[in-house]
Amino acid sequence: MPKTKIIGNSKEGKHVATYITGDEQHLHSLSLAPDLENFLTADESKINLWNLERNAGIVYNLVDYNRTKCTNEDEAITSIKFSTEASMFLYTTSKGHVRICDLRESSNFHTRPTL
């Protein structure tokens, strides 16, 4: 059985970094990747991928419902969650859909495997 050791009595959080999205919508979901290097943020229309080491405004937009607004105008992102693998995540929508996304390049259906 491991033993615990009291390091300090501080109960205050320490500000480490600020990540500015530039969006006007409120974030409702945040999910840390299992590799502890990346995290996802989501509002009603976008899912962004951030790196903890790069907080200088470098962000990757993974899902954007504003671009396809004509087909998804009444559908909104409601929640996001990383998988136990850092390359996969899922998100849910207001229409009850659960979508699983794979970030690996080999998951792209447009590329053909080399034989």
Steps between C-alpha positions, in 0.01 A plus 500: 500500500656835398542760771399862457725789581378855568699741284322822583178643637425737212151469355531770238542435132794644315446682171725338241383618157220680317354371173305764308244363256374821347151350479192679621323184616542347843701181537299217650736201474865436568677165472864424575672240280647189663847607381463813721632715213179600320147598592170562322263792550148525364224754467169455318654509152875422522743247638862614531818308580764675713851409608597579857852602398387742227277766651589770246167473319575183303177305485369232264134514408369143474123553463328817386121504459510864383650389167211262437235717659249450220473127577553502878335825609301341782772256614749603769795329667409410858801309638849369414722232650841358410528123475756303698711535186623851421408459133124458545221710649124509490244773512126515541251733336163647588334261252617203707785399272823358639789543259836329542797672336842353426792744466745250351602558140444132420130541582448728199280312256637697204845347530562152373731264684821415319544137412 
